[in-house]
Amino acid sequence: MNEKAIFYHAGCPVCVAAENAVADAIDRSRYAVEIVHLGMDKSRIPEAEAAGVASVPALVLGGAVFHINFGASMTDLK
């Protein structure tokens, strides 16, 4: 079974650019990639925060959070 990679974003230009560059570059034979648009699915915000996401875009990979650039804080998404 592949390890899960979750890319959280809010749809802003920074997030979309990061999704195109980072999430699309992940080896899908090794990782099951899920893209979560927190601007459209606010119910997933607590999940992202529990994983350690403080701002988006962010990639959660193997339990580690990688904040990529800065598009919006989690507070702004609420």
LINNORCOR-V860965 format. One record per helix or strand. SS is the DSSP state (@ for helix, = for strand). FROM is the first residue (numbers start at 1). TO is the last residue. If there is no record, write none. Layout:
ss->SS from->FROM to->TO
ss->SS from->FROM to->TO
This chain:
ss->= from->3 to->9
ss->@ from->13 to->21
ss->@ from->23 to->25
ss->= from->31 to->37
ss->@ from->42 to->51
ss->= from->55 to->61
ss->= from->64 to->73
ss->@ from->74 to->77
